[in-house]
Amino acid sequence: MKLALDIMLGVFSIGLILVVLLQSGKSAGLSGAIGGGAEQLMGKAKARGIDGLLNKLTVGLAVVFMVLALLTGYFIK
């Protein structure tokens, strides 16, 4: 059981790292140069695209990672 949790924890941690690295920064592109002016015009379309998907995926992977970390800590006792 512990080995399975350790393997799953490793897989989810690598997945979480990759998803975070794929996300664009807050100051990336035109919105950082103008100070947020372009964000008001293009912000809604950006949230529905790949950035929105990566954001939801990050939240999901982070929740699963935290649960697995707590379960692994519980079973080590």
All heavy atoms as a GROMACS GRO file, in nm:
protein
  548
    1MET      N    1   0.082  -0.119   0.000
    1MET     CA    2   0.000   0.000   0.000
    1MET      C    3   0.087   0.126   0.000
    1MET      O    4   0.057   0.220  -0.072
    1MET     CB    5  -0.090  -0.005   0.125
    1MET     CG    6  -0.182   0.111   0.139
    1MET     SD    7  -0.316   0.097   0.022
    1MET     CE    8  -0.421   0.223   0.076
    2LYS      N    9   0.190   0.127   0.084
    2LYS     CA   10   0.278   0.243   0.091
    2LYS      C   11   0.352   0.264  -0.041
    2LYS      O   12   0.368   0.378  -0.086
    2LYS     CB   13   0.376   0.229   0.206
    2LYS     CG   14   0.465   0.350   0.221
    2LYS     CD   15   0.572   0.328   0.324
    2LYS     CE   16   0.670   0.439   0.333
    2LYS     NZ   17   0.721   0.492   0.211
    3LEU      N   18   0.394   0.155  -0.104
    3LEU     CA   19   0.465   0.167  -0.232
    3LEU      C   20   0.374   0.227  -0.340
    3LEU      O   21   0.417   0.313  -0.417
    3LEU     CB   22   0.518   0.031  -0.276
    3LEU     CG   23   0.595   0.028  -0.408
    3LEU    CD1   24   0.720   0.113  -0.396
    3LEU    CD2   25   0.627  -0.114  -0.446
    4ALA      N   26   0.250   0.184  -0.342
    4ALA     CA   27   0.155   0.239  -0.440
    4ALA      C   28   0.131   0.388  -0.416
    4ALA      O   29   0.126   0.467  -0.511
    4ALA     CB   30   0.023   0.162  -0.433
    5LEU      N   31   0.118   0.427  -0.290
    5LEU     CA   32   0.099   0.569  -0.258
    5LEU      C   33   0.222   0.650  -0.295
    5LEU      O   34   0.211   0.762  -0.346
    5LEU     CB   35   0.066   0.587  -0.110
    5LEU     CG   36  -0.076   0.552  -0.067
    5LEU    CD1   37  -0.087   0.561   0.084
    5LEU    CD2   38  -0.175   0.642  -0.134
    6ASP      N   39   0.341   0.594  -0.271
    6ASP     CA   40   0.464   0.665  -0.307
    6ASP      C   41   0.476   0.685  -0.458
    6ASP      O   42   0.515   0.792  -0.505
    6ASP     CB   43   0.586   0.590  -0.255
    6ASP     CG   44   0.606   0.607  -0.106
    6ASP    OD1   45   0.550   0.703  -0.050
    6ASP    OD2   46   0.677   0.523  -0.046
    7ILE      N   47   0.441   0.584  -0.534
    7ILE     CA   48   0.447   0.594  -0.680
    7ILE      C   49   0.346   0.697  -0.731
    7ILE      O   50   0.379   0.783  -0.815
    7ILE     CB   51   0.425   0.457  -0.744
    7ILE    CG1   52   0.545   0.366  -0.715
    7ILE    CG2   53   0.404   0.470  -0.895
    7ILE    CD1   54   0.525   0.223  -0.756
    8MET      N   55   0.223   0.691  -0.677
    8MET     CA   56   0.122   0.787  -0.719
    8MET      C   57   0.161   0.930  -0.679
    8MET      O   58   0.139   1.025  -0.754
    8MET     CB   59  -0.013   0.751  -0.659
    8MET     CG   60  -0.076   0.629  -0.722
    8MET     SD   61  -0.228   0.572  -0.645
    8MET     CE   62  -0.320   0.718  -0.616
    9LEU      N   63   0.221   0.945  -0.562
    9LEU     CA   64   0.266   1.077  -0.516
    9LEU      C   65   0.374   1.131  -0.609
    9LEU      O   66   0.373   1.250  -0.644
    9LEU     CB   67   0.317   1.068  -0.373
    9LEU     CG   68   0.351   1.199  -0.303
    9LEU    CD1   69   0.226   1.283  -0.287
    9LEU    CD2   70   0.412   1.170  -0.168
   10GLY      N   71   0.466   1.046  -0.652
   10GLY     CA   72   0.569   1.089  -0.746
   10GLY      C   73   0.513   1.130  -0.881
   10GLY      O   74   0.553   1.231  -0.938
   11VAL      N   75   0.417   1.052  -0.931
   11VAL     CA   76   0.357   1.083  -1.061
   11VAL      C   77   0.280   1.215  -1.055
   11VAL      O   78   0.293   1.300  -1.144
   11VAL     CB   79   0.265   0.967  -1.106
   11VAL    CG1   80   0.179   1.007  -1.224
   11VAL    CG2   81   0.347   0.844  -1.140
   12PHE      N   82   0.202   1.234  -0.950
   12PHE     CA   83   0.126   1.358  -0.938
   12PHE      C   84   0.214   1.479  -0.912
   12PHE      O   85   0.184   1.589  -0.957
   12PHE     CB   86   0.018   1.346  -0.830
   12PHE     CG   87  -0.106   1.276  -0.880
   12PHE    CD1   88  -0.128   1.143  -0.852
   12PHE    CD2   89  -0.200   1.344  -0.955
   12PHE    CE1   90  -0.241   1.078  -0.898
   12PHE    CE2   91  -0.313   1.281  -1.002
   12PHE     CZ   92  -0.333   1.148  -0.973
   13SER      N   93   0.325   1.460  -0.842
   13SER     CA   94   0.415   1.574  -0.819
   13SER      C   95   0.483   1.616  -0.949
   13SER      O   96   0.496   1.735  -0.976
   13SER     CB   97   0.518   1.541  -0.712
   13SER     OG   98   0.602   1.436  -0.754
   14ILE      N   99   0.524   1.520  -1.030
   14ILE     CA  100   0.584   1.554  -1.160
   14ILE      C  101   0.480   1.620  -1.250
   14ILE      O  102   0.509   1.720  -1.318
   14ILE     CB  103   0.645   1.429  -1.224
   14ILE    CG1  104   0.768   1.385  -1.146
   14ILE    CG2  105   0.681   1.454  -1.370
   14ILE    CD1  106   0.824   1.251  -1.187
   15GLY      N  107   0.358   1.569  -1.248
   15GLY     CA  108   0.251   1.630  -1.327
   15GLY      C  109   0.222   1.772  -1.284
   15GLY      O  110   0.202   1.862  -1.366
   16LEU      N  111   0.221   1.795  -1.154
   16LEU     CA  112   0.195   1.930  -1.101
   16LEU      C  113   0.307   2.026  -1.141
   16LEU      O  114   0.281   2.140  -1.181
   16LEU     CB  115   0.180   1.924  -0.950
   16LEU     CG  116   0.144   2.052  -0.877
   16LEU    CD1  117   0.010   2.105  -0.925
   16LEU    CD2  118   0.139   2.027  -0.728
   17ILE      N  119   0.430   1.981  -1.134
   17ILE     CA  120   0.543   2.065  -1.174
   17ILE      C  121   0.532   2.101  -1.322
   17ILE      O  122   0.551   2.217  -1.361
   17ILE     CB  123   0.676   1.994  -1.144
   17ILE    CG1  124   0.699   1.986  -0.994
   17ILE    CG2  125   0.793   2.064  -1.212
   17ILE    CD1  126   0.812   1.895  -0.953
   18LEU      N  127   0.500   2.004  -1.406
   18LEU     CA  128   0.490   2.029  -1.550
   18LEU      C  129   0.376   2.127  -1.582
   18LEU      O  130   0.393   2.216  -1.666
   18LEU     CB  131   0.470   1.899  -1.626
   18LEU     CG  132   0.590   1.805  -1.629
   18LEU    CD1  133   0.554   1.674  -1.697
   18LEU    CD2  134   0.707   1.872  -1.700
   19VAL      N  135   0.263   2.110  -1.517
   19VAL     CA  136   0.150   2.199  -1.546
   19VAL      C  137   0.181   2.342  -1.502
   19VAL      O  138   0.148   2.437  -1.571
   19VAL     CB  139   0.022   2.145  -1.477
   19VAL    CG1  140  -0.091   2.246  -1.483
   19VAL    CG2  141  -0.022   2.016  -1.543
   20VAL      N  142   0.247   2.357  -1.389
   20VAL     CA  143   0.283   2.492  -1.342
   20VAL      C  144   0.383   2.556  -1.437
   20VAL      O  145   0.374   2.675  -1.469
   20VAL     CB  146   0.336   2.486  -1.198
   20VAL    CG1  147   0.401   2.617  -1.157
   20VAL    CG2  148   0.225   2.452  -1.102
   21LEU      N  149   0.478   2.478  -1.486
   21LEU     CA  150   0.577   2.534  -1.579
   21LEU      C  151   0.517   2.569  -1.714
   21LEU      O  152   0.569   2.657  -1.784
   21LEU     CB  153   0.692   2.436  -1.596
   21LEU     CG  154   0.786   2.421  -1.476
   21LEU    CD1  155   0.891   2.315  -1.505
   21LEU    CD2  156   0.852   2.553  -1.443
   22LEU      N  157   0.409   2.505  -1.754
   22LEU     CA  158   0.345   2.535  -1.882
   22LEU      C  159   0.263   2.662  -1.879
   22LEU      O  160   0.232   2.719  -1.983
   22LEU     CB  161   0.256   2.419  -1.925
   22LEU     CG  162   0.327   2.295  -1.978
   22LEU    CD1  163   0.226   2.184  -2.002
   22LEU    CD2  164   0.403   2.326  -2.105
   23GLN      N  165   0.226   2.709  -1.762
   23GLN     CA  166   0.143   2.829  -1.752
   23GLN      C  167   0.222   2.954  -1.785
   23GLN      O  168   0.341   2.962  -1.758
   23GLN     CB  169   0.085   2.842  -1.612
   23GLN     CG  170  -0.017   2.738  -1.580
   23GLN     CD  171  -0.073   2.754  -1.442
   23GLN    OE1  172  -0.036   2.845  -1.368
   23GLN    NE2  173  -0.163   2.664  -1.405
   24SER      N  174   0.153   3.049  -1.844
   24SER     CA  175   0.218   3.176  -1.874
   24SER      C  176   0.216   3.264  -1.750
   24SER      O  177   0.126   3.255  -1.666
   24SER     CB  178   0.145   3.247  -1.988
   24SER     OG  179   0.012   3.276  -1.952
   25GLY      N  180   0.316   3.351  -1.739
   25GLY     CA  181   0.325   3.439  -1.624
   25GLY      C  182   0.224   3.551  -1.631
   25GLY      O  183   0.162   3.577  -1.733
   26LYS      N  184   0.206   3.620  -1.520
   26LYS     CA  185   0.110   3.730  -1.514
   26LYS      C  186   0.154   3.847  -1.602
   26LYS      O  187   0.072   3.919  -1.656
   26LYS     CB  188   0.095   3.779  -1.371
   26LYS     CG  189   0.035   3.678  -1.279
   26LYS     CD  190  -0.114   3.687  -1.282
   26LYS     CE  191  -0.170   3.591  -1.178
   26LYS     NZ  192  -0.305   3.555  -1.203
   27SER      N  193   0.284   3.868  -1.617
   27SER     CA  194   0.332   3.981  -1.694
   27SER      C  195   0.374   3.942  -1.835
   27SER      O  196   0.445   4.015  -1.900
   27SER     CB  197   0.449   4.046  -1.622
   27SER     OG  198   0.557   3.955  -1.615
   28ALA      N  199   0.330   3.826  -1.882
   28ALA     CA  200   0.368   3.781  -2.016
   28ALA      C  201   0.285   3.853  -2.122
   28ALA      O  202   0.167   3.880  -2.103
   28ALA     CB  203   0.349   3.631  -2.028
   29GLY      N  204   0.347   3.884  -2.230
   29GLY     CA  205   0.275   3.939  -2.345
   29GLY      C  206   0.245   4.087  -2.333
   29GLY      O  207   0.307   4.162  -2.259
   30LEU      N  208   0.144   4.128  -2.406
   30LEU     CA  209   0.107   4.268  -2.418
   30LEU      C  210   0.048   4.323  -2.289
   30LEU      O  211   0.064   4.441  -2.259
   30LEU     CB  212   0.006   4.284  -2.532
   30LEU     CG  213  -0.032   4.423  -2.575
   30LEU    CD1  214   0.092   4.498  -2.620
   30LEU    CD2  215  -0.133   4.417  -2.686
   31SER      N  216  -0.019   4.240  -2.211
   31SER     CA  217  -0.084   4.290  -2.090
   31SER      C  218   0.018   4.340  -1.987
   31SER      O  219  -0.011   4.431  -1.911
   31SER     CB  220  -0.172   4.182  -2.026
   31SER     OG  221  -0.093   4.072  -1.987
   32GLY      N  222   0.137   4.281  -1.984
   32GLY     CA  223   0.239   4.328  -1.892
   32GLY      C  224   0.301   4.460  -1.937
   32GLY      O  225   0.339   4.542  -1.856
   33ALA      N  226   0.308   4.482  -2.068
   33ALA     CA  227   0.368   4.605  -2.120
   33ALA      C  228   0.276   4.725  -2.102
   33ALA      O  229   0.322   4.836  -2.077
   33ALA     CB  230   0.402   4.586  -2.268
   34ILE      N  231   0.149   4.707  -2.114
   34ILE     CA  232   0.055   4.818  -2.106
   34ILE      C  233   0.005   4.839  -1.963
   34ILE      O  234  -0.050   4.941  -1.930
   34ILE     CB  235  -0.062   4.796  -2.205
   34ILE    CG1  236  -0.009   4.792  -2.346
   34ILE    CG2  237  -0.167   4.903  -2.193
   34ILE    CD1  238  -0.112   4.766  -2.451
   35GLY      N  239   0.023   4.743  -1.880
   35GLY     CA  240  -0.021   4.757  -1.742
   35GLY      C  241  -0.161   4.704  -1.721
   35GLY      O  242  -0.233   4.752  -1.634
   36GLY      N  243  -0.201   4.608  -1.799
   36GLY     CA  244  -0.331   4.546  -1.778
   36GLY      C  245  -0.440   4.596  -1.871
   36GLY      O  246  -0.553   4.550  -1.862
   37GLY      N  247  -0.411   4.689  -1.958
   37GLY     CA  248  -0.513   4.741  -2.048
   37GLY      C  249  -0.563   4.637  -2.146
   37GLY      O  250  -0.682   4.630  -2.175
   38ALA      N  251  -0.475   4.556  -2.197
   38ALA     CA  252  -0.516   4.451  -2.291
   38ALA      C  253  -0.587   4.338  -2.219
   38ALA      O  254  -0.665   4.266  -2.279
   38ALA     CB  255  -0.395   4.398  -2.366
   39GLU      N  256  -0.564   4.323  -2.091
   39GLU     CA  257  -0.627   4.216  -2.015
   39GLU      C  258  -0.778   4.236  -2.007
   39GLU      O  259  -0.854   4.140  -2.005
   39GLU     CB  260  -0.566   4.208  -1.875
   39GLU     CG  261  -0.613   4.092  -1.793
   39GLU     CD  262  -0.566   3.959  -1.846
   39GLU    OE1  263  -0.458   3.953  -1.906
   39GLU    OE2  264  -0.639   3.860  -1.828
   40GLN      N  265  -0.822   4.361  -2.004
   40GLN     CA  266  -0.965   4.387  -2.000
   40GLN      C  267  -1.032   4.348  -2.130
   40GLN      O  268  -1.146   4.303  -2.131
   40GLN     CB  269  -0.989   4.535  -1.972
   40GLN     CG  270  -0.948   4.577  -1.833
   40GLN     CD  271  -0.963   4.726  -1.812
   40GLN    OE1  272  -0.990   4.802  -1.906
   40GLN    NE2  273  -0.946   4.770  -1.689
   41LEU      N  274  -0.962   4.365  -2.241
   41LEU     CA  275  -1.020   4.331  -2.371
   41LEU      C  276  -1.012   4.182  -2.401
   41LEU      O  277  -1.104   4.125  -2.456
   41LEU     CB  278  -0.947   4.409  -2.482
   41LEU     CG  279  -0.957   4.560  -2.476
   41LEU    CD1  280  -0.870   4.623  -2.582
   41LEU    CD2  281  -1.102   4.603  -2.492
   42MET      N  282  -0.901   4.119  -2.367
   42MET     CA  283  -0.879   3.980  -2.405
   42MET      C  284  -0.884   3.884  -2.287
   42MET      O  285  -0.856   3.768  -2.303
   42MET     CB  286  -0.743   3.968  -2.472
   42MET     CG  287  -0.729   4.051  -2.595
   42MET     SD  288  -0.565   4.033  -2.662
   42MET     CE  289  -0.548   4.187  -2.745
   43GLY      N  290  -0.916   3.931  -2.170
   43GLY     CA  291  -0.914   3.848  -2.051
   43GLY      C  292  -1.016   3.735  -2.052
   43GLY      O  293  -0.989   3.625  -2.007
   44LYS      N  294  -1.135   3.761  -2.106
   44LYS     CA  295  -1.239   3.658  -2.106
   44LYS      C  296  -1.207   3.547  -2.202
   44LYS      O  297  -1.230   3.430  -2.173
   44LYS     CB  298  -1.373   3.722  -2.140
   44LYS     CG  299  -1.422   3.816  -2.032
   44LYS     CD  300  -1.553   3.878  -2.066
   44LYS     CE  301  -1.593   3.976  -1.958
   44LYS     NZ  302  -1.715   4.047  -1.990
   45ALA      N  303  -1.153   3.578  -2.318
   45ALA     CA  304  -1.118   3.474  -2.415
   45ALA      C  305  -1.000   3.392  -2.364
   45ALA      O  306  -0.991   3.273  -2.389
   45ALA     CB  307  -1.085   3.538  -2.550
   46LYS      N  308  -0.910   3.455  -2.292
   46LYS     CA  309  -0.793   3.385  -2.238
   46LYS      C  310  -0.835   3.285  -2.131
   46LYS      O  311  -0.780   3.177  -2.121
   46LYS     CB  312  -0.696   3.487  -2.180
   46LYS     CG  313  -0.564   3.428  -2.137
   46LYS     CD  314  -0.483   3.534  -2.065
   46LYS     CE  315  -0.358   3.564  -2.138
   46LYS     NZ  316  -0.269   3.653  -2.064
   47ALA      N  317  -0.936   3.321  -2.051
   47ALA     CA  318  -0.980   3.233  -1.943
   47ALA      C  319  -1.047   3.107  -1.998
   47ALA      O  320  -1.048   3.004  -1.932
   47ALA     CB  321  -1.075   3.307  -1.852
   48ARG      N  322  -1.104   3.114  -2.119
   48ARG     CA  323  -1.169   2.996  -2.176
   48ARG      C  324  -1.071   2.908  -2.252
   48ARG      O  325  -1.103   2.796  -2.284
   48ARG     CB  326  -1.280   3.039  -2.272
   48ARG     CG  327  -1.404   3.085  -2.199
   48ARG     CD  328  -1.510   3.122  -2.295
   48ARG     NE  329  -1.490   3.263  -2.329
   48ARG     CZ  330  -1.522   3.317  -2.444
   48ARG    NH1  331  -1.574   3.246  -2.538
   48ARG    NH2  332  -1.500   3.446  -2.466
   49GLY      N  333  -0.955   2.956  -2.280
   49GLY     CA  334  -0.858   2.882  -2.360
   49GLY      C  335  -0.770   2.790  -2.278
   49GLY      O  336  -0.812   2.733  -2.177
   50ILE      N  337  -0.648   2.780  -2.324
   50ILE     CA  338  -0.553   2.688  -2.261
   50ILE      C  339  -0.516   2.733  -2.121
   50ILE      O  340  -0.491   2.649  -2.034
   50ILE     CB  341  -0.428   2.671  -2.351
   50ILE    CG1  342  -0.341   2.555  -2.301
   50ILE    CG2  343  -0.347   2.798  -2.358
   50ILE    CD1  344  -0.397   2.422  -2.333
   51ASP      N  345  -0.516   2.863  -2.095
   51ASP     CA  346  -0.483   2.911  -1.960
   51ASP      C  347  -0.587   2.868  -1.858
   51ASP      O  348  -0.552   2.831  -1.745
   51ASP     CB  349  -0.468   3.062  -1.958
   51ASP     CG  350  -0.341   3.110  -2.026
   51ASP    OD1  351  -0.247   3.031  -2.037
   51ASP    OD2  352  -0.338   3.227  -2.068
   52GLY      N  353  -0.712   2.870  -1.896
   52GLY     CA  354  -0.818   2.825  -1.807
   52GLY      C  355  -0.808   2.676  -1.778
   52GLY      O  356  -0.827   2.631  -1.665
   53LEU      N  357  -0.776   2.600  -1.882
   53LEU     CA  358  -0.760   2.456  -1.866
   53LEU      C  359  -0.642   2.424  -1.775
   53LEU      O  360  -0.652   2.340  -1.685
   53LEU     CB  361  -0.741   2.389  -2.002
   53LEU     CG  362  -0.712   2.240  -1.999
   53LEU    CD1  363  -0.833   2.163  -1.951
   53LEU    CD2  364  -0.667   2.193  -2.135
   54LEU      N  365  -0.531   2.493  -1.796
   54LEU     CA  366  -0.413   2.470  -1.712
   54LEU      C  367  -0.438   2.512  -1.567
   54LEU      O  368  -0.389   2.448  -1.475
   54LEU     CB  369  -0.292   2.544  -1.769
   54LEU     CG  370  -0.231   2.486  -1.896
   54LEU    CD1  371  -0.122   2.577  -1.948
   54LEU    CD2  372  -0.180   2.347  -1.874
   55ASN      N  373  -0.517   2.616  -1.549
   55ASN     CA  374  -0.549   2.661  -1.414
   55ASN      C  375  -0.632   2.555  -1.341
   55ASN      O  376  -0.605   2.521  -1.226
   55ASN     CB  377  -0.625   2.793  -1.419
   55ASN     CG  378  -0.642   2.855  -1.284
   55ASN    OD1  379  -0.576   2.817  -1.188
   55ASN    ND2  380  -0.732   2.950  -1.274
   56LYS      N  381  -0.735   2.502  -1.407
   56LYS     CA  382  -0.818   2.399  -1.346
   56LYS      C  383  -0.739   2.272  -1.322
   56LYS      O  384  -0.756   2.205  -1.219
   56LYS     CB  385  -0.938   2.369  -1.435
   56LYS     CG  386  -1.038   2.481  -1.440
   56LYS     CD  387  -1.150   2.450  -1.534
   56LYS     CE  388  -1.242   2.570  -1.547
   56LYS     NZ  389  -1.347   2.546  -1.645
   57LEU      N  390  -0.652   2.238  -1.414
   57LEU     CA  391  -0.568   2.119  -1.398
   57LEU      C  392  -0.471   2.135  -1.282
   57LEU      O  393  -0.446   2.040  -1.206
   57LEU     CB  394  -0.491   2.092  -1.528
   57LEU     CG  395  -0.432   1.956  -1.549
   57LEU    CD1  396  -0.538   1.848  -1.539
   57LEU    CD2  397  -0.365   1.949  -1.685
   58THR      N  398  -0.418   2.255  -1.264
   58THR     CA  399  -0.328   2.282  -1.152
   58THR      C  400  -0.400   2.265  -1.018
   58THR      O  401  -0.346   2.203  -0.925
   58THR     CB  402  -0.271   2.424  -1.162
   58THR    OG1  403  -0.202   2.437  -1.285
   58THR    CG2  404  -0.176   2.455  -1.047
   59VAL      N  405  -0.520   2.317  -1.009
   59VAL     CA  406  -0.597   2.306  -0.884
   59VAL      C  407  -0.628   2.158  -0.855
   59VAL      O  408  -0.612   2.112  -0.742
   59VAL     CB  409  -0.726   2.390  -0.892
   59VAL    CG1  410  -0.817   2.360  -0.775
   59VAL    CG2  411  -0.693   2.537  -0.898
   60GLY      N  412  -0.669   2.085  -0.956
   60GLY     CA  413  -0.701   1.944  -0.937
   60GLY      C  414  -0.581   1.862  -0.895
   60GLY      O  415  -0.589   1.781  -0.802
   61LEU      N  416  -0.469   1.882  -0.963
   61LEU     CA  417  -0.348   1.809  -0.927
   61LEU      C  418  -0.297   1.847  -0.789
   61LEU      O  419  -0.246   1.761  -0.716
   61LEU     CB  420  -0.239   1.834  -1.032
   61LEU     CG  421  -0.256   1.763  -1.166
   61LEU    CD1  422  -0.152   1.811  -1.265
   61LEU    CD2  423  -0.248   1.613  -1.150
   62ALA      N  424  -0.310   1.973  -0.751
   62ALA     CA  425  -0.265   2.016  -0.619
   62ALA      C  426  -0.349   1.953  -0.509
   62ALA      O  427  -0.295   1.910  -0.406
   62ALA     CB  428  -0.270   2.168  -0.608
   63VAL      N  429  -0.480   1.942  -0.530
   63VAL     CA  430  -0.567   1.880  -0.430
   63VAL      C  431  -0.533   1.732  -0.416
   63VAL      O  432  -0.519   1.680  -0.304
   63VAL     CB  433  -0.715   1.900  -0.468
   63VAL    CG1  434  -0.806   1.813  -0.384
   63VAL    CG2  435  -0.754   2.047  -0.453
   64VAL      N  436  -0.517   1.662  -0.528
   64VAL     CA  437  -0.483   1.520  -0.523
   64VAL      C  438  -0.345   1.500  -0.459
   64VAL      O  439  -0.326   1.408  -0.378
   64VAL     CB  440  -0.488   1.456  -0.664
   64VAL    CG1  441  -0.436   1.314  -0.663
   64VAL    CG2  442  -0.629   1.460  -0.717
   65PHE      N  443  -0.250   1.587  -0.490
   65PHE     CA  444  -0.117   1.578  -0.431
   65PHE      C  445  -0.123   1.594  -0.279
   65PHE      O  446  -0.059   1.518  -0.206
   65PHE     CB  447  -0.026   1.684  -0.492
   65PHE     CG  448   0.111   1.689  -0.431
   65PHE    CD1  449   0.207   1.597  -0.466
   65PHE    CD2  450   0.143   1.786  -0.338
   65PHE    CE1  451   0.333   1.600  -0.408
   65PHE    CE2  452   0.267   1.791  -0.280
   65PHE     CZ  453   0.363   1.697  -0.316
   66MET      N  454  -0.200   1.690  -0.232
   66MET     CA  455  -0.210   1.712  -0.088
   66MET      C  456  -0.275   1.594  -0.017
   66MET      O  457  -0.230   1.552   0.090
   66MET     CB  458  -0.288   1.841  -0.058
   66MET     CG  459  -0.215   1.967  -0.098
   66MET     SD  460  -0.060   1.987  -0.012
   66MET     CE  461  -0.118   2.027   0.149
   67VAL      N  462  -0.380   1.538  -0.077
   67VAL     CA  463  -0.446   1.422  -0.016
   67VAL      C  464  -0.352   1.302  -0.012
   67VAL      O  465  -0.342   1.233   0.089
   67VAL     CB  466  -0.576   1.389  -0.093
   67VAL    CG1  467  -0.633   1.255  -0.051
   67VAL    CG2  468  -0.679   1.499  -0.072
   68LEU      N  469  -0.280   1.280  -0.122
   68LEU     CA  470  -0.185   1.169  -0.124
   68LEU      C  471  -0.071   1.189  -0.024
   68LEU      O  472  -0.026   1.093   0.040
   68LEU     CB  473  -0.127   1.151  -0.264
   68LEU     CG  474  -0.220   1.086  -0.366
   68LEU    CD1  475  -0.155   1.088  -0.504
   68LEU    CD2  476  -0.254   0.945  -0.326
   69ALA      N  477  -0.025   1.312  -0.007
   69ALA     CA  478   0.081   1.339   0.089
   69ALA      C  479   0.032   1.313   0.232
   69ALA      O  480   0.104   1.255   0.314
   69ALA     CB  481   0.129   1.483   0.076
   70LEU      N  482  -0.092   1.352   0.261
   70LEU     CA  483  -0.147   1.325   0.394
   70LEU      C  484  -0.167   1.175   0.417
   70LEU      O  485  -0.138   1.125   0.525
   70LEU     CB  486  -0.279   1.400   0.411
   70LEU     CG  487  -0.269   1.551   0.424
   70LEU    CD1  488  -0.408   1.614   0.422
   70LEU    CD2  489  -0.195   1.589   0.550
   71LEU      N  490  -0.216   1.104   0.316
   71LEU     CA  491  -0.233   0.959   0.329
   71LEU      C  492  -0.100   0.887   0.347
   71LEU      O  493  -0.089   0.795   0.427
   71LEU     CB  494  -0.307   0.903   0.207
   71LEU     CG  495  -0.456   0.929   0.201
   71LEU    CD1  496  -0.513   0.880   0.068
   71LEU    CD2  497  -0.528   0.862   0.316
   72THR      N  498   0.000   0.931   0.273
   72THR     CA  499   0.133   0.870   0.287
   72THR      C  500   0.188   0.895   0.427
   72THR      O  501   0.245   0.804   0.488
   72THR     CB  502   0.228   0.926   0.181
   72THR    OG1  503   0.173   0.905   0.051
   72THR    CG2  504   0.364   0.862   0.188
   73GLY      N  505   0.172   1.014   0.477
   73GLY     CA  506   0.217   1.045   0.612
   73GLY      C  507   0.142   0.965   0.718
   73GLY      O  508   0.199   0.923   0.818
   74TYR      N  509   0.015   0.941   0.695
   74TYR     CA  510  -0.065   0.863   0.790
   74TYR      C  511  -0.021   0.717   0.792
   74TYR      O  512  -0.012   0.655   0.897
   74TYR     CB  513  -0.213   0.875   0.754
   74TYR     CG  514  -0.303   0.792   0.843
   74TYR    CD1  515  -0.331   0.834   0.972
   74TYR    CD2  516  -0.359   0.674   0.798
   74TYR    CE1  517  -0.411   0.760   1.055
   74TYR    CE2  518  -0.440   0.599   0.880
   74TYR     CZ  519  -0.466   0.642   1.008
   74TYR     OH  520  -0.546   0.567   1.089
   75PHE      N  521   0.006   0.660   0.673
   75PHE     CA  522   0.041   0.518   0.666
   75PHE      C  523   0.186   0.491   0.708
   75PHE      O  524   0.220   0.378   0.737
   75PHE     CB  525   0.016   0.462   0.527
   75PHE     CG  526  -0.130   0.436   0.503
   75PHE    CD1  527  -0.197   0.502   0.402
   75PHE    CD2  528  -0.200   0.347   0.582
   75PHE    CE1  529  -0.331   0.480   0.379
   75PHE    CE2  530  -0.334   0.323   0.560
   75PHE     CZ  531  -0.401   0.389   0.459
   76ILE      N  532   0.270   0.592   0.712
   76ILE     CA  533   0.408   0.572   0.758
   76ILE      C  534   0.410   0.548   0.909
   76ILE      O  535   0.491   0.473   0.959
   76ILE     CB  536   0.496   0.692   0.718
   76ILE    CG1  537   0.524   0.687   0.570
   76ILE    CG2  538   0.626   0.694   0.796
   76ILE    CD1  539   0.604   0.804   0.518
   77LYS      N  540   0.317   0.612   0.981
   77LYS     CA  541   0.310   0.595   1.127
   77LYS      C  542   0.296   0.454   1.160
   77LYS      O  543   0.290   0.361   1.190
   77LYS     CB  544   0.194   0.670   1.186
   77LYS     CG  545   0.227   0.807   1.225
   77LYS     CD  546   0.128   0.877   1.314
   77LYS     CE  547  -0.015   0.838   1.308
   77LYS     NZ  548  -0.103   0.918   1.387
   0.00000   0.00000   0.00000
